[in-house]
Amino acid sequence: MEIENLERLQKYAEFILQKIDSVPQSLSEQEDWIPASLDQCLVNLREAAQKTVELATSPVKIGVMGEFSSGKTLLLGSLIGYGDALPVSENPTTGNVTAIHIVPQDTFATTQLSNFTIDYLDDEEVEECLGFMLAEANRRTIAAGLPPALLSKLKSGKDILNWCEETWNSSKNLELRYLLRELILFVRANQSYGEAMCGGHYQIDATTAREGLQLAEQPMAIQTLSFKDLPPAHIRLPSPPQQLSTKLLQNSFPLIRRVDIEVKISREIWDVSGATEFILLDFPGLGAANSGARDTFLSLRELAEVQTILVLLNGKSPGSDRANKIFTMMQQQRPGQDLKDLILVGVGRFDQLPLDSEGGERELDQLIADTANNSLHINSVFSKLKVLQTTIDTASAFTSQKDRILLLSPLLGLADLAKRSSTIKAGTPEFLANLEYPNYLDQSQRLQEKWGQLSEKLLATDPRNYLGKQLSYFAQDGSIAKLRELIESHVATHGLKQLYTDTQRAAEAVRQEQNNLKNMLTEIHEQGIQTRENTALIDLRSAIENLDKTYRDFLKNLTQEPLKDRKGVSVSDVVKEELTYRIINWHQWTLLFNKINNGVIAIAESKGAAGKLFERGNRANNTLPTKSDDFYPAFAKTVKELEEFARDRIQQAVVDWLTKLSHQVATERDYLKGILSPEQEQDIEAKFGVEEADLFYKLLLGCDPLQWKDAIITEINSQEKTIAPEVIFPLARQDDKHNIGQIFDWAPERNQGISKSANHQMFVLRLRDEITASASLHLVQYVSEINQQVNLELEGILDQIIPSLQNISKKESLLRFIADGDLTGEAAIPTWLEILAEVTDIV
């Protein structure tokens, strides 16, 4: 249902874009009666329609959000089966929104990353990002006890840098200086590369991506730095680069809007074929000191288009208030929406849950070892393990459904993958060397086993116990397999529904702009200027659009059904049935069956009066068939008759097919035939040119499918292949190498030694079936080949007519002439004004 609705909204927005593409730009500069706000209204309408099409055709997007130390990047690597696909470190390493396009591959192979694409902020987005960062800087300035900045005076990059220097020298506030440094780097990067690179798209290789997309390390002792110690501006780039080097990528890093990566994953790792196509969006870890404001700006922009959100909490620091800040930020971005329907929650680094801080591991051991009480409940676990309760409670604040909370360990998931297959590599050699280093995972695996034992006790008490299930998933592979399953399920059930909701919201913005446009056209009309085209032109345009839609639908379904007769039976079945009927009625079978006695055919020589009365030489073939050649004349005659029968039925089916299509466009056919005449073509060529005359001819020919009948049938007949009976006859025949074909057992020359056990009746029946099957096979193939030829002819005709219908719709002056017969082709009102009036009616 959602897919159909998305297609409907897509067509609605595309139709609007198609219309306004015909409208000139800067209309308000042409006439003084045109409202100055009309140009901006059309810009807004176009952007809203483009947004609607973009959403309607986009896959479901899953945003992965969390604070920078929650192990988010490693989790993504674990999901796709390659641990260090993205840079992994305890320090924040990635500062971009990264879109991971998942492409399943059938081969059992290591995950492959390719098609790295870098998108840079355009000029408008740079200004928006600067405004966002300045507003945050102003807030921190006030919090540091300094007077607020006069943002209205910070117009240029030079103004901003001067204010940053003055503020830097006035305060050593840590949070303020972090942001000032980030702002300075952004402004200087824009001064050096903005003009040449903003709005650009670049393909890079994997090595450049790995080395160039990591956050540059900045001195952390920021309070001791002087302003002149901050990184200087780079040399201004005079023109767009042909390709990005690692150094240029690092220097222009602040201006990157998004990174797109194509990831090929073996179905053995993650079989995503059961879910709708989706993209994993890796958001920058929130809270990074070096690019926090820019990251937040980028995250907020992308968050508006995300249908599912995986919030990753940090198991190393349960109960952190940063999780609440993430939720608040998301809620501000999507007001009035219950975000809990969109959210999946993962507790990252659960194998590093700080149990030792309160003796929790000892309590965990006691819960597992306590066999006196076989019943174990959640409350008992939480009373002993407060840190676990805090972790689950924090996660529960994001979702109302416990089954959407998972306890995660990406390292354990990757270790499980590495253990399951020696063919698939779970990361680079360096990463795997760490993973396999002695004692590297000992503590994690020890706790994994203990949590598994605790889950068994909880599930033994209650098989539906949510905590028991969560811990059991963790005990298997760090819950990674379950997370993949949960993502697929959420995409299929909630994500697609949310995508439709988002698209519907964008379509509402389109309708609002249509209303604004309608109000402006009303203002124009009140000045005494007509804005509506005449009825004849509206009818003509509608007829052409309806023809175009009907023919496109017909062409889409052309090969799905075979040619049928008027009763709806396929021509192949009709021919097969007729063939069977005719062969069964051959007189040869009657002669043979009448001679059967106890299953044996006995031939007696015709003597006496019967011989004298009925023996007429070769005048009539009423003799009993005794060899295979005796059946050939009847076989050849039947095949030729059925070939002609099939040809007639096919031609009638073509006529019926075209007649049915003609009835489908009856309204348009009758209307166009009433206003079109062949004589108009000469006038159109003289006034408009050969191209317009050709479009008119195709419209005249295309308005009634029955006009195609003779050309199609003639072409079919000219290319028709005939069936050679002598080639498809299934029995042996006399030829140059054989004096005679097959001689049957009842022939006089074999009649002397007839076995009492012989069953000639069964042989005759098999003989008849074999002859029927051979002829049927070739006749059905004959019909199928002609059917394919008919389809090709129809495709060829429609491939000429459909583009012509679409092109003639864009020829406004030609349409007016056809509708009104006005040789001047002049309109009383501008064409664009009529188009805009039509745009307001689109629903």
N, C-alpha and C positions, 0 to 999 in steps of 0.2 A: 504493500500500500504506500509506504513512504517513498519507495523508488518511483512509483507512478506519479506521485505528487511532486517529487523533485523534477521529473521530466516536464511536467506541466508548467512549473514555475520557470524552468530553463527556457522553454519555448516562448513563454510570455515576455521574459526579459529580452531574449534574442530578437523578437519581433519589434520591440521598441527600439533596440539598437539599430536594427536594419532601417527603420524609418528615419531616425534622427541622423543617420549617416548621410542622408540625402539633403540635409538642411545645411546651408552655408554657415560659416562661423562669423562672429562679430556682426550680428544682425543690427544691433543698435546703432552702428556707425553708418548704416545705409539710408535710413529714413528717420526723420525726427518724430514720427508718430509711433515708433517702436520703443517700448519701455526699456530703459537701460538695464533693468534687472532680468530681462529675458535671457541674455547670454549666460548669466550665472545659473539661472534656473535650468537651462539645457545642460550645462556642465554637471550640475548636481544630479540631473536625471540620468545622464550617461553613466556617471560614476556609480549611482545606485543600481542601475541595470547591470553594469559590468560586475558589480559585487554579487548580485543575485546569480548571474551565470557562473561566476567563479565558485560560489558555494554549492550551487546545484550540481556541478560537475566534479567537485572535489571529493576525495576519499575522506572517510572519518579520520579525525586527527586526535591523537592521544597525547596530552601534554604531561611530561614527567617533571614535577616540581619538588623542590626541597632545599634545605639550607646546604651551603657548599660543602659541608663535611659529612654529609649523610651517606656517601658512597653511591651517589646517583649515577655517575658516569660508569662506574664498575658494574652497577646493576644492569645498565643498558647493554654493556658488553656481554654480561652473562645471559641476558635474554636472547641476543642474536648469536650466542655461541662463540664469541671471540673476545676474551677478557680485556685486552688493551686495544680494542678497535678505536677507541677515543683515548686521549691522554688521561692517565690515572695517576693521582698523587694525593698525599695527605693534605697538601696545600691546594687552594683553588687553581685549576689549570685551564678550564675552558670558560670563556666569557661570551659565548654566542648562542643564539637559538639555533639548534642543529636539527634539521628535518631528516629522519631516517626512513627512506622509502624501502619497504620490505618487498623483495622479489623472491618467491619460492623457486627452488631448483630441485629437479628430480634426482640428480646424481647425489650420491652419498659423499659429499666433499666438504672441505673446510669453508667456513663463511668467507665471502669475498666482498671487499668494499671497492666501489668504483664510482665514476661520474661525480667527482667532487665539484660542486658549483658554489661560487661565492657571489652573493647578492649584496650590493652596497646600498646604503641609504640614499634616497634621492634628495634633492635640495629642500623640498618641503619637509621631508622627514627629519633632515638635519636640523631645520629650524624648530620643529616640534620637540626634538630631543634636547636641544639647547634650552628651550623654554622650560622643559621639565627639570633639567638639571639646575638651572638658575633658581627656579622656585624652591627646590630642595636646599640649595646653597643658602638662599635667603632665610629659610626656616632655621637652618643650623647656625647662621650668623646671629640671629636674634637669640637663639638658645645659648650662644657663647657670650652673650652680654654686649654685643656690638650693635650699632644702629643698623636698621634694615637697609638693604641696597635699593637704590632708585632704579628698578628694573626697566622703567620706560626710557632711561638714558643709556642703557647698555645695548646699543644698536649694532655695533660692529664687533668683529673679533678683537680689534685693538682695544675697544672700550672694555670688553669683558676681561681681557688680560690685565689691563691697568687696574681694574677693580680687584681682581684676584691677587695681584701683587700687594696692593694696599691692605687688603684683608689679611693676607698671609703674614705680613709684617706686624699686624695689629693683634694677632691671637695665635697661641700655640695649641688651641683646642684640637684634640686628636681627631674627632669625627669631622670637624669642619675642614681640617687640613687634608684629610683623605679625599674629601669631595672636591676641594679646590684643585688638588693635583689631578684628579680625574677630569675635571672641567678644563684645565689648562691643556692636558694631553689631547682632549677632544678638539678644542679650538685650533690648536696648532696642527693637528692632523688634517683638519678641514682646510686650513689655509694652504697647506702643502699639496694636498691631493684632491680636495673637494671638487674643484672645477674640472679636473681631468677624469675623475673616477666615480663621482657620485651618480647613482642610478645605473651603474654598469653591472654586467654579469660576466663572470669569468670561470672557465674550466681549469682546474689544476690537477696535478697528479697526487698520488697518495703520500709521497715523501714530502712534497711542499706543504700539503695539508697538515701532516703530523708535526712538522717543524715550525710552521708559520702560524698555526692557530692556537698555540698555547699562550696563556697569559704571560706577559713579560714580568720577570721578577723585579719588584721595586723595593728600595730600602724601607724597612719597617720602622726605623728610628726617625720617623717623620718630624718629630718635634724639634730635632736638632738641625734639620736641614734649613738652609737659607733659600730664598726664592731663586737665586741664580743657580743653585745646585739641581734644580728640576730639569728634566730632559728638554733640550732646545728644539726649536722647529727644524724640520728637514727642508732640504732644497725643494722649491716648488716644482711640481711636475708639469711641464708645459702642454702635454697632450696625453690622451688615454694610452696606456701601455698595451702592447699586443698580447702579452701574457704576464702572469704574476710570478715574480721570483719570491723566494722565501723571505728575503729582507724587506721587499716592498709590501708583502702581505703583513709582516710584523709591524712595519711602520704605519700602515693604513688601518690597522686592527680596529681602532675605535669607531671607524665609519662603516664597519660590516653590519649589515642588517640580519642576514641569515645564511647558514651554510646548509646545502642539500647534499645528501649522500645516498647512493643506491647500494643496498645491501642484499646480496644473494645468499639465501639461507637454505640449507638442505632441509627437505621435508622431514627427515629423520630427527632434526633438531627442533624445528617448529613448523608444523604443517598448518599454514594459515589459510589453506584452500577452503576451509569450512566457514570462514568469516568474510564479511565484506572487506574490500581493500581498505587498508588504513596506513597512516603515517605516524611514527613515533616522533614527537617533538621534545627534544632535550632542552629544557630551559636552563639558563645560567643559574648556578647555585646562588641563591639569594643570601646576601650578607657578606659577599666578598668585598674586601676593603678597596681594592684597586679599580673596580669598575661597577660598584654597586648601583649607582643612580642610573647609568646607561643601561645596565642589565635589567633593572626594574622597568624602565621605559619600554625596552624591546619585549620583555615578558608580557607586559600589559597589552601591548598591541596584538601579539600572537594569541594571547589568552582569549580574546574575544571570539576567536574562530575555532576553539577547541571544543570537541563534543564529549570527551572523556578525560578526566584528570587523575593521574596517579600521583598522590601526595606521598613523598618519601620522608619519613621521620628518622631521626638519628637514634639508633638503639644505644649508642654510647652515652648519650645525655638525655634520658627520658624526661618528659615534662618540660622541655625547653619552650620558652615563650615565643620563639621564632616561628613555631608551627602555627600559633594563633595569628601571627602577623601575616603569614602566607594566606590563611583562610580569609582574613579581613581584606587583604588586597584583592583576592579573587572575588569576594562578595561586592566590593566597590566597583569592580569592572563589570559585573553582571547583576545589577540591582533588580530586586523583585523576582529573582529566580532562586529556587531551592537547589543550591549547589550539591546537596548531599546525594541527589540522584545521579550526579555526574562523576562522583569521586570514588576511586579505589584507594585504599590506604596500605602502604607497605612500611614496615618497621625495618629500616636498613641496619646492617651490622648487628643483628640480633645476637649473633654468636659472641659479641663483645659487650653484651648487657652487663652493667657494673654490679655483679652479684657480690663480689668480694667486699664492697664498701659496707655491707651490713651483714656479712656472714651468710649471704644468700645461698651460696653453693652448698654449704653444710646443711642448710634447711632443705634444699632441693634433694640432697642425698637422703635425708631423714624421711621425706615424703615418699621417696621411691622405696626405701627399705622397710617402711612401716607396713608389715603384712598382717598385723593383728586386726586391722580394720580394712576389710576388702573394699569398702565404699569410699571413694574419694570424690569430693565435690569442689567446684570452683572456689567457693568461699573459703574452704580450708586452705587451698593453694594460695589465694590472695592474702590470707591472714599471715601466712608464713613468708611469702615473697612479695613484699610491698612494692619493690621496684617493677615487678611484672605487672601488678595491678595498675601502677602509674602509667606504664607503657600502653596497656590495653585501653585504659580510660582516656588517655590522650588521643589515641587513634580513633576511639569511638566518637569523639567530638566532631569528626569529619563526616561520618556516615551513620545512618540509622540501621544498617544491616551488617551484622557481625561477619557474615560470610564474605564480605568485601575487605576484610582486614587480613593481611598476611604477614608473617614473621619471616624475614628474609636474611639470607647470607649468600651474596653473589659468589664468593670464593668457594663455598661448599658446592654450589651449583656447577661451577666450572670444574671443580675437582671430580665431581660425579661424571660430567661429560668426558673429561680426559680419561677416566677409568673405564667408561663404557666403550670407547672406541680408540684404537691406535691409528685409524685412518684419518679421522678428523682432528685437526689441531685446535685446541681451545684458546690459542693466543700466540704471540710471537715467542721465539725460543727464549728470549730473556724473561718474559712473563712466566712461561712454563717452568723455567729453571727455578724461579722463586717459589712457584706453586709446589714443586717437587722437593724443595730444600728440606732436609731433615728437621723435624719438629716445627716446621712453619705453620702447619695446620693442626698440630696436636691438640692445643687447647680448644679450638673450634670444634674439632671432631669429637673430643671428649664430651663437651657440652651438648653437642648434637645427639650423641647417644643417650645422655641423661634426659634431655627433653623428650626424646622418643619413648623412653621408659615411663616417664610421667604421663605422656599422652595415652599410653596403653592402659594405665590405671584409670584415668579419667573416662576413657571410652568404654572400659569394662563396666563402669558404674552407669554411664548413660551414653549409648552409641551416637546420640545427636549433640553431645556436648561440644559447643563451638570452640572452646579453648583446647580441648583434646584434639579436635580436627586440625586447628591451626598448628599445634605443636607436632602433630604427625606429619603434616606437609613439610615442616621445617626439618624433621628427622630424615625425610627421604632424600632431598637434594637442596636444602635451604629454601624450599617453597618455590623454586624457580619454575618448575613444570606447572605447578598450580597457578602461578601468576600468568603464565602464557595462556592457560585455559581460561582464566578469569577475564583477561583482556579480550580474547576472542568472543566470549559469551557477552560481555558488556558492549562490545562493538555491534554485535548482531542484534541485540535487544534494545539497548538504550542509545548507543552512539548514533545509529542511523535515524532514530526518532529525533534525537537532539539536532542532528544535521538538518533535518527538515524544518525543525523549529527555528534554527538560525537562518535558514534560507527564507523561510516565511517572514521573519522579521526584516530581512533585507528587502523582500518584495513589498512589504508595507511602506518602506521608505520610498520605493519606486512610485507607489500609488500616491503618496503624499506629494511627491514632486509633480505627478500628473495633475493633481488638484491645483497645485500652485500654477502650473502652466495653463490650466483651464481658466483660472481667475484672470491671468494676464490676457488671454485671448478674449475674455469678456470685456476687459477694458478697451481693447482694440476695437471690438465690435461696437461698443458704445460711442466710438468716434465716427461711426458711420461706415466702417470698413468691413466688408464681408470676409468671413473666415472659413466658410464651409464651401466645399466644392459642390457642383450640381449633382442631382440624383443620377443622371445617366453615367457620369464618371464613376460615382460610387458603385453602381451596379456592375459596370464593366470591370473595375478593379476586383470586386468581390468574386465575379465569375471566374476570372483568371486565377485568383488565389485558390478557389475551391477546386478548379481543374488540376492545378499543381499539386495540391494535397492528395486528391483522389488518385492521381497517376503515380505519385511517389509511394503511396500505400500499396497500390496494385503491383508496382515493380518490386517492392520489398517482399511480397507474398507470392511472386510469380512461380517460383520453382517448388513451392511447398505442396502443390496439388497437381495431379496429372490431368490431361484433357478428359472431359466427361461428356456423356450424351445428355439428352434433355431430362432423363430420369435420374441423373446424378451418378450413373455408373461409369467407371473409367472405361475409356475406349479399349484398353488392353483386355479387360474382363469381357467386354461385349464381343470382341473378336475371338477370344479364346472359347467362349460359350458357343458361338456360331460355328467355329471350326469343329468342335466336338460333336455338335448336332449333325453336321454334314457328313463327317466320316462315319459316325455310327449308322447312318442311313445308306451307306454304300450297299448296292445289291449283292456284292461279293460275299458280305457277311451272311446275308439271308440264304444264299445258295449253300454256303458251307454249313451253317447251323442246321439246315434242313436235311443235310446228308449225315448228320451225326447220329450214331446209334450206339448207346452204351459208351459214349465218349470217344468213339472211333469213327472216322470218315471213311466210308466204303464207296468206291466209284464203280458203277456198273456201266458197261458199254451200251450205248443207245442202239437198240435193235428193233426190228419189226416196224409196226405201223408208226410208233413214236419217232423212230429214226427218219422215216420217210416224210412225216408231217413237219417235224421241227428242225431238221438239219438244213441250214440255209448258207452254208459256207462261212465266209468271213463277214457277212453282212451285219450281224449283231454278236456282241461278245457276251453271250449268256452261258458260256462254258464255265465249269468249276475251276477257280484258280488253283494251280498246282505248283507254281513257282513264284518267286518274289517279283519277277518282271511283270507278272499278270496284274499286280497292284499299282504299277507305276502310272499308267495312263489316268486312272482315277485320282491318284495322289497329285499329279501335275495339274490336272484340271481343277481340283479343289484348292490347291495352293494359289493358283492364278485368280480364281474367283474370290478367295478370301483376301488376296492382296488388293483387288479392286474394292471389295467390301470395306476393308480397313481404310483405304484412301477416302472413300465416300464418308465414312463415319468421322474421320479426322477432320475433313473439310467442314462437315456440318458442326463438329465440336468447336472449331475455330470461329465459325459464324456465331454460334451460340455464346461463346466466350465474349466476343466483341459486342454482341447484342446486350449481354448482361452488363458489360462495362458502360455501354452507351446509355443504358437505363440508369446507371448510378450517377451519371452526369447529365441526366435529362434536363434539369432546370437550366444549367449552364449551356448545354448544347442548343436548346431551343432559343435561349436568349441571344447567344452569339450568332446563330444562323439567321436570326431576325435582323441583325445590324451589320453583318459582314457580307461582302460580295466580292467575287474575284476581280471585278472592275476597279475596286479601290486600290489594288496593289500598284497599278501604274501611277496613280496620283501620289501615293505615298513615296514611291521611288523618286518621282520628280521633285517632291518637296523636301523629303528627309534623307534620301540616299538608299543605296543598295542594301545596307545592313538592316535598316528599318523595314524595307520591303520584304526581306527574307524572314524577319520576325513575324510580320503580318501573315505571310504565306503559311508559316508553321502554326500560327494561331488558328487560321482558317482550316487547315488540315487536321489540327489536333482537337478541335472542338467536338468531333464526332468520330469515335473509334471505328464505326462501320465503314468509314472511308478508307481504312487500311486493309480491308478484307481482300480485295482482288490482288493487291501487291503481295500480300503474305502468301496467298494460295498459289499464285504464279511462281513465286520464288521457291516454294516447297516443291512444286511439280517439276521445276527445272533442275533441281538438285536431287530428285528422288532416286533412291537405289531400289532395283527390283530384286525379287527373291528368285534364285535359280533352283527349280524343283529337283533337277538332276544332282545338284550338289548336296541338298539337305535330305534326300531320300534315304531313310535309315537302313534299307535292306540291300543286300548284294544284288548287282545287276550285271547283265551281259555287256561286255565292252571288248576293246581290242585284245585284252589279255585273257579274257574269260569268255568261253563260248556260251555260257549260260550262268545265271545267278544261282540263288539258293533254290533247291528242289525240295518240296515239302514231302513229309512221310506218306501222305495219302496219294501222291502222284502214281499213275499206273506203273511207271518203271520201278517204283519201290513197293508197290502194293503186295508183292508176293510174300514178303516176310514181315507182315504187320504183327507186332507183339500184342498179345492179349491185354497187356498192362498199359498199352499206349493210351495217352489222354490228349486227343487232338483238340478237344473243346478248350482246355486250358491254354494250349499253344495258340489257338486262334484269338482268344481273349488277350493274351500277352502281345500277340502280333498287332492287334488293333490299338492297344495302349501305347505300344512303341511308336507306331506311325503317328498317332495323335500327339504324343509328347514331343516328337521331333518337329512336327509342323508348328505346334503351339509355341515352342521355344523360340523359333526363328521369327514367327509372326509377331510375338510380343516384343522381341528385340527390334523388329521393323517399326512397330508403333512407337516404341520408346525413342528411337533415333529421330523420327519425325517430330515427336513431342519436343525433344530438345531443340530441333531446328525451329519450331514455332516459337519457343521461348527466346531463342537468339534473335529472331526477327522482331519480336515484340520489344525486347530490350533495346535493339538498335533504333527502333522508331521512338521509343520513350526517351532514349538518351539524346535524341535530337529535340524532342518537344519540350521536355521538362526544363532544361536550361533556357530555352527560348521563352517559356512562360515567365520564368523568373527575371529574365532580362527585359522583356517588354514591360514588366511592372515598373521598371525604373525609368522608362521613357515617357515622362509626363506629357510632353507636347504631342507625341504620337498617340497616347491614350486619349487625349482631348479630341484629337482629330477623329479617331475611330468612334468615340462616344457621341460627338456633336456634329461631325461632318464639317468642322470649321477649318477651312484651308489655311487660315492665318495661323492656326495653332496657338493663338494668343489666349491667355486666361485673364479674366476680369480681375483676379486677385493673384498675388504671387503664389507660385507653386509651393514654396516652403511653408507658407501660412496654412495652406490646405493640409499639408502633411502634418503639421503640428496639431491641427484640429482633429485629424484622424488619430494621432498619438493619444490624445486625451480619452478616446473611446475604447482603447485596447484594454481588455480585461483578461 
